[in-house]
Amino acid sequence: MPATPVSSDPIPAPALLATRETEHAVWAIVFAGGIGSRFWPLSSPERPKPTLQLLGERSLVSDTIQRLAPIVPRERVLVLTSRDIAEAVKRAAPEIPAYNVLVEPRPLGTAAALAWGLEVIRSRGNGTAVVCALHADLASAFPDEFRAGLMRAVAVALRERTIVTIGVAPTRPEEDFGYVTPGNALDLAVPVSRGGACHVTRFEEKPPSDTIAALIQAGALWHAGIVVGQVNDLHEKLFARATEIGHGRDALVTGNLPAFAASVRPISIERGLLERSNDLIVLPVDCGWDDVGTWACLRRTRELDDDGNGAIGDVHFVDSASNVVHSEAGAVVMFGCERMLVVTLNGLTFVTPLDRAADLQSLLDRLPPSLKPDPRRAP
């Protein structure tokens, strides 16, 4: 028996929204869901991960929106988020019009969320537009290169009428990333080593750890979590390949979001679409990309001192190296410390080696209830 539909606002009528753009306007769909338990204790139902200022003065979601501009103006950015953190996300990205924040009636998975975002763009008369779908927790040290790469991906997607993924040269083995193996170059004069777009021979999301070294040796790139394609093309390919969401297509195109949400099974874009595609193109982009996935990544994405320490707040390092400190409650002094994480909040201080900060689930399982993130406290 299908689940009972969850009440939700219908897809807004195009007449209530912004006017139509040029034939090939560029839109963005930004996924900004989840509390982000890997950034405990900073992340919480009141301060979910997309709203945190982990890279600088702006929240992750606002930083993503600013990085897309001016290629994608804010009126063409859709932010997809979950109901439990929606109000916090809206406060963290006030530059986005309210009707561009799409709140899931239940967790849909990124494939279904992408389908919803594409249908909203289509309903506004922009089926021929190009869309860039990406997560709000991606970092880029060189935003100009990011935008230049995005525009190249848009041009390739329009010319080839297929899905383009952004690839990044790996710098280390990462079990939580997707890997894209490039094949023949679209232009033989511009191979992948020179930044040329290539057909994809293999896409593998989170491969077994014992195969990652061989993938890198074979020239595989990291999947940067960015997908580019023309809206109508991407819509057709998504529903053809992600069978988990196929039963909800009719409900979605008629604006019945509750029925769509009740009929789909959650699956990611990577598993539901990219691993099942034989016509992908990858474009390598050298923009200082990184995934803001764990506390340890902040040593790669924050500005560091001469000893490799990264800090936010009133922090003093003495004979200390390769530490990450986030202080919101008083001064922190690090003396003779290496590769440590320190987070200070009002009433709580968290200290751990950076090597153990990648997976905090075993810690959270042992904490008293008063210290655990409680989704019921979400605003």
C-alpha positions as CSV (number, residue, x, y, z in Angstrom):
1,M,0.0,0.0,0.0
2,P,1.5,3.4,-0.9
3,A,2.4,5.8,1.9
4,T,0.0,8.4,2.8
5,P,0.9,11.6,0.9
6,V,2.4,14.3,3.1
7,S,0.8,17.7,2.8
8,S,2.8,20.3,1.0
9,D,2.4,23.4,-1.1
10,P,1.8,22.7,-4.8
11,I,4.4,23.7,-7.3
12,P,4.0,27.5,-7.7
13,A,2.2,28.6,-10.8
14,P,4.6,30.2,-13.4
15,A,2.5,33.4,-13.4
16,L,3.5,34.1,-9.8
17,L,7.2,33.7,-10.5
18,A,10.0,35.6,-12.4
19,T,9.6,36.2,-16.0
20,R,11.1,33.9,-18.6
21,E,14.7,34.2,-19.3
22,T,16.7,33.9,-22.5
23,E,16.5,30.6,-24.5
24,H,19.6,29.1,-22.9
25,A,19.6,30.7,-19.5
26,V,21.7,28.9,-16.8
27,W,19.9,27.8,-13.7
28,A,21.3,26.0,-10.6
29,I,19.8,23.5,-8.2
30,V,21.6,23.5,-4.9
31,F,21.0,20.6,-2.5
32,A,21.1,21.8,1.1
33,G,19.6,19.1,3.3
34,G,20.8,17.4,6.4
35,I,22.0,18.4,9.9
36,G,25.6,17.2,9.2
37,S,26.5,15.1,12.2
38,R,30.1,14.9,11.0
39,F,30.4,18.5,12.2
40,W,29.2,17.9,15.7
41,P,29.1,19.8,18.0
42,L,28.9,22.8,15.8
43,S,26.1,21.3,13.7
44,S,22.7,20.9,15.3
45,P,19.0,21.0,14.4
46,E,19.1,24.8,15.1
47,R,22.4,25.2,13.1
48,P,22.4,22.6,10.4
49,K,25.5,22.1,8.2
50,P,24.4,24.2,5.2
51,T,24.0,27.2,7.5
52,L,27.5,27.0,9.1
53,Q,30.3,29.4,8.3
54,L,32.9,26.8,7.8
55,L,34.9,28.4,5.0
56,G,34.6,32.1,5.9
57,E,32.1,34.8,6.7
58,R,29.3,33.3,4.7
59,S,27.2,30.2,5.3
60,L,28.0,27.2,3.1
61,V,24.8,27.6,1.2
62,S,25.3,31.4,0.7
63,D,28.9,30.8,-0.3
64,T,27.7,28.4,-3.0
65,I,25.2,30.9,-4.3
66,Q,27.8,33.7,-4.4
67,R,30.2,31.4,-6.2
68,L,27.7,30.8,-9.0
69,A,27.1,34.5,-9.7
70,P,27.0,36.2,-12.1
71,I,26.6,33.1,-14.4
72,V,23.6,32.1,-12.4
73,P,21.8,35.1,-10.8
74,R,20.0,34.4,-7.5
75,E,16.6,34.5,-9.1
76,R,17.6,31.4,-11.1
77,V,18.9,29.4,-8.1
78,L,16.7,26.8,-6.5
79,V,17.6,25.6,-3.1
80,L,16.3,22.2,-2.1
81,T,16.2,21.4,1.6
82,S,14.5,19.2,4.1
83,R,11.5,20.3,6.2
84,D,13.3,20.0,9.5
85,I,15.9,22.6,8.7
86,A,14.1,24.7,6.1
87,E,13.7,27.8,8.2
88,A,17.3,27.8,9.2
89,V,18.4,27.5,5.6
90,K,16.2,30.4,4.6
91,R,17.7,32.6,7.2
92,A,21.2,31.6,6.0
93,A,20.5,32.4,2.4
94,P,18.3,35.5,2.5
95,E,19.4,36.5,-1.0
96,I,17.3,33.7,-2.5
97,P,13.6,34.5,-3.2
98,A,11.3,32.6,-0.9
99,Y,9.6,30.8,-3.9
100,N,13.0,29.4,-4.9
101,V,13.5,27.5,-1.7
102,L,11.9,24.0,-2.3
103,V,11.1,22.1,0.9
104,E,10.8,18.4,0.6
105,P,7.7,16.9,2.2
106,R,9.9,14.0,3.2
107,P,13.5,12.9,2.4
108,L,13.4,12.2,-1.3
109,G,17.0,11.4,-2.2
110,T,18.9,13.6,-4.6
111,A,17.6,11.9,-7.8
112,A,13.9,12.7,-6.9
113,A,14.9,16.1,-5.6
114,L,16.6,16.9,-8.9
115,A,13.5,15.8,-10.8
116,W,11.4,18.2,-8.7
117,G,13.8,21.0,-9.3
118,L,13.9,20.3,-13.1
119,E,10.1,20.3,-13.2
120,V,9.9,23.7,-11.4
121,I,12.3,25.1,-14.0
122,R,10.2,23.6,-16.8
123,S,7.0,25.0,-15.3
124,R,8.5,28.5,-15.5
125,G,9.0,28.1,-19.3
126,N,12.7,27.3,-19.2
127,G,12.8,23.7,-20.5
128,T,15.6,24.7,-22.9
129,A,17.7,26.3,-20.2
130,V,20.8,24.6,-18.9
131,V,21.0,23.5,-15.2
132,C,23.9,23.0,-12.9
133,A,23.0,20.7,-10.0
134,L,25.4,20.7,-7.1
135,H,25.7,20.4,-3.3
136,A,26.0,23.3,-0.9
137,D,29.0,21.8,0.9
138,L,31.6,22.1,-1.9
139,A,34.6,24.4,-1.7
140,S,36.6,26.1,-4.5
141,A,39.8,27.9,-3.8
142,F,39.7,29.5,-7.3
143,P,36.1,30.7,-7.9
144,D,37.0,32.3,-11.2
145,E,38.3,29.0,-12.5
146,F,35.2,27.3,-11.2
147,R,33.0,29.7,-13.1
148,A,35.1,29.3,-16.3
149,G,34.9,25.5,-16.0
150,L,31.1,25.7,-15.5
151,M,30.7,27.8,-18.6
152,R,32.7,25.2,-20.6
153,A,30.5,22.5,-19.2
154,V,27.4,24.4,-20.3
155,A,28.8,24.8,-23.8
156,V,29.5,21.0,-24.0
157,A,26.1,20.0,-22.6
158,L,24.4,22.2,-25.2
159,R,26.5,21.0,-28.1
160,E,26.4,17.3,-27.2
161,R,22.9,17.2,-25.7
162,T,24.0,14.9,-22.9
163,I,25.0,15.0,-19.2
164,V,28.3,16.6,-18.3
165,T,30.0,15.9,-15.0
166,I,32.8,18.0,-13.5
167,G,36.0,16.0,-12.8
168,V,38.8,16.8,-10.4
169,A,42.3,15.3,-10.3
170,P,42.6,13.2,-7.2
171,T,45.2,14.2,-4.6
172,R,44.6,11.2,-2.2
173,P,42.5,8.1,-1.9
174,E,39.0,8.9,-0.8
175,E,36.4,6.2,-0.1
176,D,33.5,8.6,0.1
177,F,33.9,10.1,-3.4
178,G,32.7,9.0,-6.8
179,Y,35.3,8.2,-9.5
180,V,35.0,9.0,-13.2
181,T,37.3,7.2,-15.7
182,P,37.7,9.3,-18.9
183,G,37.9,7.7,-22.3
184,N,38.2,9.3,-25.8
185,A,38.5,13.0,-25.9
186,L,35.7,15.0,-27.7
187,D,38.5,17.0,-29.4
188,L,41.6,14.8,-30.0
189,A,43.7,18.0,-30.0
190,V,42.6,18.7,-26.4
191,P,43.0,15.6,-24.2
192,V,41.9,15.3,-20.6
193,S,45.5,16.1,-19.5
194,R,45.0,19.6,-21.0
195,G,41.5,20.1,-19.6
196,G,39.6,18.6,-22.6
197,A,36.2,17.1,-22.2
198,C,36.1,13.3,-22.6
199,H,33.5,10.5,-22.9
200,V,33.2,8.5,-19.7
201,T,34.1,4.8,-19.8
202,R,33.2,4.1,-16.2
203,F,31.5,5.9,-13.3
204,E,31.7,4.3,-9.8
205,E,30.2,5.9,-6.7
206,K,32.2,5.1,-3.5
207,P,34.2,2.2,-4.9
208,P,35.7,-0.5,-2.6
209,S,38.8,0.9,-0.8
210,D,41.0,-1.8,-2.4
211,T,40.2,-0.6,-5.9
212,I,40.7,3.1,-5.5
213,A,44.5,3.1,-6.1
214,A,44.0,1.2,-9.4
215,L,41.3,3.7,-10.4
216,I,43.6,6.6,-9.8
217,Q,46.5,4.9,-11.5
218,A,44.2,4.4,-14.6
219,G,43.5,8.1,-14.7
220,A,40.2,8.3,-12.9
221,L,39.0,11.7,-11.7
222,W,37.0,12.5,-8.6
223,H,33.4,13.3,-9.4
224,A,33.0,16.9,-8.0
225,G,29.3,16.4,-7.2
226,I,28.3,18.7,-10.1
227,V,26.1,17.7,-13.0
228,V,25.3,19.9,-16.0
229,G,22.7,19.4,-18.7
230,Q,19.9,21.0,-20.6
231,V,16.8,20.9,-18.5
232,N,14.6,18.8,-20.9
233,D,17.4,16.4,-21.7
234,L,18.3,15.8,-18.1
235,H,14.6,15.4,-17.2
236,E,14.2,12.7,-19.8
237,K,17.4,10.8,-19.0
238,L,16.7,11.0,-15.2
239,F,13.3,9.4,-15.5
240,A,14.5,6.8,-18.0
241,R,17.3,5.6,-15.8
242,A,16.3,6.2,-12.2
243,T,13.5,3.7,-12.2
244,E,13.0,4.3,-8.4
245,I,11.3,7.6,-9.2
246,G,9.6,6.7,-12.5
247,H,6.2,5.9,-11.0
248,G,6.0,9.5,-9.8
249,R,6.5,11.3,-13.1
250,D,2.8,11.9,-14.0
251,A,2.2,13.3,-10.5
252,L,5.2,15.6,-10.7
253,V,4.4,17.0,-14.1
254,T,0.8,17.8,-13.0
255,G,2.0,19.6,-9.9
256,N,1.0,16.9,-7.4
257,L,4.0,17.0,-5.2
258,P,2.5,14.9,-2.3
259,A,1.6,12.1,-4.7
260,F,5.1,12.3,-6.2
261,A,6.8,12.1,-2.8
262,A,4.6,9.2,-1.8
263,S,5.5,7.1,-4.9
264,V,9.3,7.5,-5.2
265,R,12.0,5.6,-3.5
266,P,15.1,7.6,-2.4
267,I,18.2,7.1,-4.5
268,S,21.1,9.4,-5.2
269,I,21.9,11.0,-8.6
270,E,25.1,9.1,-8.6
271,R,23.5,5.6,-8.1
272,G,20.3,6.3,-10.0
273,L,21.5,8.2,-13.0
274,L,25.3,8.5,-13.4
275,E,26.2,4.8,-12.8
276,R,23.5,3.8,-15.2
277,S,24.5,6.2,-18.1
278,N,26.6,5.2,-21.1
279,D,26.7,8.7,-22.6
280,L,28.3,10.8,-19.9
281,I,30.9,13.3,-20.6
282,V,33.5,14.5,-18.0
283,L,35.2,17.9,-18.0
284,P,38.2,18.3,-15.8
285,V,38.3,21.6,-13.9
286,D,41.3,22.8,-11.9
287,C,39.6,25.1,-9.4
288,G,40.9,24.0,-6.0
289,W,37.8,21.9,-5.4
290,D,37.2,20.1,-2.2
291,D,34.3,18.4,-0.4
292,V,33.5,20.0,3.0
293,G,32.7,16.6,4.5
294,T,34.6,16.4,7.8
295,W,36.4,18.6,10.2
296,A,39.7,17.4,8.8
297,C,38.9,18.9,5.4
298,L,39.1,22.4,6.9
299,R,42.9,22.2,6.9
300,R,42.6,22.1,3.1
301,T,39.9,24.7,2.6
302,R,40.7,27.3,5.3
303,E,43.5,29.9,5.2
304,L,46.3,28.4,7.2
305,D,49.2,30.0,9.2
306,D,52.9,29.1,8.4
307,D,52.6,26.0,10.6
308,G,49.5,24.7,8.9
309,N,47.0,25.7,11.6
310,G,43.5,26.8,10.6
311,A,41.4,28.7,13.0
312,I,38.2,30.7,13.5
313,G,37.8,32.8,16.6
314,D,40.3,34.0,19.3
315,V,43.0,31.3,18.9
316,H,46.7,31.4,19.7
317,F,49.1,28.7,18.5
318,V,52.5,28.2,20.2
319,D,54.8,25.4,19.0
320,S,51.8,23.8,17.4
321,A,51.1,22.6,13.8
322,S,48.4,21.2,11.6
323,N,45.5,21.9,14.0
324,V,41.9,23.0,13.3
325,V,40.3,25.2,16.0
326,H,36.8,26.7,15.9
327,S,36.1,28.9,18.9
328,E,32.9,30.7,19.7
329,A,33.4,30.9,23.4
330,G,36.5,32.7,24.7
331,A,40.2,32.3,23.8
332,V,41.9,29.0,22.9
333,V,45.6,28.5,23.4
334,M,47.3,25.5,21.7
335,F,50.7,24.7,23.1
336,G,52.8,21.8,21.7
337,C,49.8,20.3,19.8
338,E,49.8,18.6,16.4
339,R,46.8,17.5,14.3
340,M,44.2,18.2,16.9
341,L,40.6,19.5,16.5
342,V,39.2,21.8,19.1
343,V,35.7,23.2,19.0
344,T,34.4,25.5,21.7
345,L,30.8,26.6,22.1
346,N,28.9,28.1,25.0
347,G,28.9,25.3,27.6
348,L,30.8,22.7,25.5
349,T,34.3,22.0,24.4
350,F,35.2,19.2,22.1
351,V,38.8,17.9,21.6
352,T,39.9,15.0,19.4
353,P,42.8,14.1,17.1
354,L,41.9,15.1,13.5
355,D,42.4,11.5,12.4
356,R,39.4,10.5,14.6
357,A,37.2,13.4,13.5
358,A,36.2,11.8,10.2
359,D,33.6,9.6,11.7
360,L,32.0,10.7,14.9
361,Q,29.1,8.2,14.9
362,S,30.8,6.0,17.5
363,L,31.2,9.0,19.8
364,L,27.6,10.2,19.3
365,D,26.3,6.7,20.1
366,R,28.0,6.9,23.5
367,L,27.0,10.4,24.5
368,P,24.3,11.2,27.0
369,P,21.0,12.3,25.3
370,S,21.5,15.8,26.5
371,L,24.5,16.2,24.1
372,K,23.2,14.3,21.1
373,P,21.7,16.2,18.1
374,D,17.9,16.0,18.4
375,P,16.0,16.6,15.2
376,R,12.9,17.4,17.2
377,R,14.6,20.6,18.3
378,A,14.7,22.0,14.8
379,P,13.0,25.4,14.4
